[in-house]
Amino acid sequence: MPIRSICVYCGSQPGRDPAYIEAGRALGKSIAAHGLRLVYGGGTKGIMGAVASGVLSNGGQVTGIIPEFLVDMEATRHSLGQLNELIVTEDMHARKHKMFERADAFVTLPGGIGTLEEIVEIMTWAQLGRHQKPMVFANIGGFWDPMLELIRHMREQGFVHHAHLVQPMVIPEVDQIVPAILEQGEDRPPSDGEEDVISKL
């Protein structure tokens, strides 16, 4: 199934390593260069803002999806007006549902608890056989190593069932992420009701 859009999960803060912001901008530029649409949480600050800026400054398309209560925390209303498409949801649940519906693949840059929760949920749905969309840990500077070690530990202890369905790519170099997603997307079968994943769980 062709890849037309990529959902990026990442922090609304910049983090302590300047490499995180640089990676966000570079990923945004790569998404635009490959003619894909960015789907993300709508924030215009931190790494989220860097990814969106990277796409927009290179002529790409951006869909921001943000709950009303986070508009003034993770963005400014003026900056949100620069996005190609803005969807304001009632709550986080609706936001995640919309992000899933609009995305053909998922990339996780460095971030905090919210970022972790988002990619873990996507991995859970993959384990349950609800989707086969590509998933990537953008392992900038080894940021996700502790998480990946935990996943390995859970698998070894017998708690990751259907492990063959949960195989996120781990890619430390930003310029390799989009090409890897496009390559995996070519091998992905057509979706079978993936858009209804949340309502079925």
C-alpha positions, 0 to 999 in steps of 0.5 A: 500500500503506498505511503502518502503520509507520516505521523510523527510523535515527538516532544513539545519541548526541545530537550537538552541535546540540540541534536533533537531539534536538528533531527526534527527539522531534518525529518520534516525536510525529508518528508517534504522532499519525498512528497509526503504529508506530515501528520502530527500533534499540532504543536508549534513548540519544541521538537514538534514545531521543528518538524512542522517547520522543516516540512513547511519551509520546504514546500510540504503539507502539514496536518496538525491535530490538537485537542482544544485544551492543549492549543495554548500550551503546545502552540500559539493560535497565530502559528497554528494558522500556518498549517495546511490543515488544522483539526481541533479535537475535543480530547486526547482520545479523538486526537489519537484516533484522527492521527491514526486514520490520517497516517500511513506510517509512524515515526517517534523522535525523542520526547516524554511520557506522552510521546512514549504512550503514543508509540506504545499504543500503536505497537499494541494495535500492531500486536493485536493485528489491527494494522501493519503500518510501518513504525520507526524509532528515530534513535537519535543519539541512542535516546530510545535504547532504554525503551528498546532494551525493555521491549527485548526484556519483555519479549524474552520473558514471554510477554510480547505475544505475536512478536512478529507483528511488533517489529518497529524499525530502529534508525539512528540516521534521520536521512534514512527514515523516510526511504526505509518507510517507503521501502517497507510500504511497498511490501505492505498489503492493502488495509483491511478496516484499519481506520476502525481500529480504535472502535474495535478495541 
